[in-house]
């Protein structure tokens, strides 16, 4: 079905791994410690973005003076502890398995690189991907195209020969800005 592409790039959270409920739980746990609140419906607006961007929104909304990078780091630590026991694959991971050895593939995620590596390894699927690009591997995050352009460069494939699988508006914008075709997995 995707044979006319030279490479496949997958977002991770909500695309190939079911991590979203655990991310929300980690945010609730960390925010409760500071007496902060979050309208969980707004989390969707930040899918694909690094955690510090959502942390900044939470801080602004709650009129807090916390550091967004420190708050995001605390949330990341909480989610790491929870996710390794709770992560589950999503059906789209079968596409990656089907193309393993046939096309180079990468993961381009808004999660930190170490988190992505740990989760993919935990599920025994890290070897499917020749490259993993996390939020801390780039300076300009989704919706900017840098994450996906770096994936293409690491695979040695021209951006226009790649297809990206995404579940978030930021990621879809990033893929289009990179000159890549994109599959909105929410429509599958």
FENURJO-V403553 format. One record per residue. PSI is psi in degrees with one decimal (NA if undefined). OMEGA is omega in whole degrees, -180 to 180 (999 if undefined). D_FIRST is the distance of its C-alpha to the first C-alpha in whole Angstrom. Layout:
psi={PSI & PSI}
omega={OMEGA & OMEGA}
d_first={D_FIRST & D_FIRST}
//
This chain:
psi={-31.6 & 23.7 & -23.1 & -0.1 & 150.8 & -19.1 & 153.8 & 137.8 & 131.9 & 131.7 & 163.7 & -66.8 & 118.5 & -5.6 & -56.7 & -18.0 & 138.3 & 83.8 & -12.8 & -46.4 & -36.5 & -36.7 & -45.1 & -42.6 & -41.8 & -41.6 & -45.8 & -44.7 & -48.9 & -43.9 & -34.6 & -35.5 & -33.1 & 1.0 & 25.2 & 156.7 & 161.6 & 129.8 & 104.1 & -22.8 & -25.9 & -18.0 & -37.7 & -35.2 & -21.4 & 6.0 & 132.5 & -14.3 & 156.1 & 154.5 & -32.2 & -27.7 & -44.0 & -39.4 & -41.8 & -42.0 & -44.6 & -44.8 & -45.9 & -44.9 & -36.9 & 2.6 & 49.1 & 163.3 & 14.8 & 156.5 & 124.2 & -32.6 & -36.7 & -39.7 & -42.8 & -39.3 & -38.2 & -40.8 & -41.2 & -41.9 & -41.1 & -42.6 & -34.8 & -45.1 & -36.4 & -42.1 & -40.8 & -25.3 & -18.7 & -8.3 & 140.3 & 146.0 & 151.3 & 159.9 & -30.0 & -19.4 & -24.4 & -31.4 & -44.6 & -42.3 & -38.8 & -30.6 & -1.8 & 127.6 & -11.8 & -30.8 & 145.3 & 146.0 & 150.7 & 160.7 & 127.6 & 107.4 & 155.1 & -6.1 & 161.6 & 150.1 & -46.4 & -35.0 & -46.1 & -46.7 & -45.4 & -43.9 & -45.1 & -37.8 & -43.6 & -39.8 & -3.3 & 28.5 & 5.8 & -36.9 & -11.4 & -23.5 & 129.0 & -16.6 & 147.5 & 125.4 & 118.3 & 175.8 & -34.0 & 2.8 & -8.0 & 160.1 & -32.3 & 107.4 & 167.7 & 133.0 & 5.2 & 152.8 & -1.5 & -40.7 & -49.3 & -33.1 & -37.6 & -39.5 & -48.8 & -44.2 & -43.1 & -29.4 & -11.6 & 33.3 & 138.0 & 138.2 & -40.6 & -7.5 & 9.4 & 151.6 & 138.2 & 136.9 & 121.6 & 154.5 & 7.7 & 147.0 & -41.7 & -42.3 & -38.8 & -42.9 & -41.6 & -44.0 & -44.6 & -41.3 & -27.2 & -6.1 & 22.1 & 153.6 & 154.5 & 141.8 & 117.5 & 103.1 & -13.7 & -18.8 & -4.0 & NA}
omega={180 & -176 & -178 & 175 & 178 & -179 & 179 & 179 & -178 & 163 & -177 & -173 & 179 & 180 & 177 & 179 & 179 & -176 & -173 & 179 & -179 & 176 & 179 & 179 & 179 & 177 & -180 & -179 & -178 & -177 & 179 & 179 & -178 & -178 & 180 & 179 & 179 & 172 & -173 & 177 & -180 & 180 & -179 & 179 & -176 & 177 & -180 & 179 & 176 & -175 & -178 & 178 & 176 & 178 & 178 & 178 & 180 & 180 & 179 & -179 & -178 & -179 & -179 & 179 & 179 & 176 & -177 & -179 & 177 & 178 & 179 & 179 & 178 & 177 & 180 & 178 & 179 & -177 & 178 & -179 & -178 & -170 & -175 & 177 & -170 & -174 & 178 & 177 & 172 & -175 & -178 & 178 & 177 & 176 & 178 & 179 & -179 & -178 & 179 & -179 & 180 & 180 & 172 & -179 & 180 & 171 & 175 & -169 & 173 & 175 & 176 & -177 & -178 & 177 & 180 & 179 & -178 & -178 & -180 & 178 & 180 & -179 & 179 & -178 & -178 & -177 & 177 & -170 & 179 & 180 & 173 & 178 & 180 & -178 & -178 & 177 & -178 & 177 & -176 & -173 & 174 & 19 & 174 & -174 & -171 & -179 & -176 & 176 & 178 & 176 & -179 & -180 & -180 & 178 & -179 & -177 & 177 & -178 & -177 & 178 & -178 & 170 & -179 & 175 & -173 & 177 & -174 & -179 & 178 & -179 & 178 & 177 & -180 & -180 & 179 & 179 & 178 & -179 & -178 & 170 & -178 & 175 & 176 & -173 & 176 & -178 & -179 & 999}
d_first={0 & 4 & 6 & 8 & 9 & 12 & 13 & 12 & 15 & 15 & 19 & 20 & 23 & 21 & 18 & 17 & 21 & 23 & 26 & 27 & 30 & 32 & 32 & 34 & 36 & 37 & 37 & 40 & 42 & 42 & 43 & 46 & 47 & 48 & 49 & 46 & 44 & 40 & 39 & 36 & 34 & 34 & 32 & 29 & 30 & 30 & 27 & 25 & 29 & 31 & 33 & 36 & 35 & 35 & 39 & 40 & 39 & 41 & 44 & 44 & 44 & 46 & 49 & 49 & 50 & 47 & 45 & 42 & 41 & 43 & 42 & 38 & 39 & 41 & 38 & 36 & 38 & 38 & 35 & 34 & 37 & 35 & 31 & 32 & 33 & 31 & 27 & 25 & 21 & 18 & 15 & 13 & 15 & 13 & 9 & 12 & 13 & 10 & 10 & 14 & 16 & 13 & 12 & 15 & 15 & 18 & 19 & 21 & 23 & 26 & 28 & 30 & 29 & 31 & 30 & 26 & 27 & 29 & 27 & 24 & 27 & 28 & 25 & 24 & 21 & 23 & 22 & 18 & 19 & 21 & 22 & 23 & 25 & 27 & 29 & 32 & 30 & 30 & 33 & 31 & 29 & 26 & 26 & 27 & 24 & 26 & 24 & 21 & 23 & 24 & 21 & 20 & 23 & 23 & 20 & 22 & 19 & 20 & 19 & 17 & 14 & 13 & 11 & 14 & 13 & 17 & 19 & 22 & 23 & 25 & 21 & 20 & 23 & 23 & 19 & 20 & 23 & 22 & 20 & 16 & 14 & 14 & 12 & 15 & 14 & 18 & 16 & 13}
//
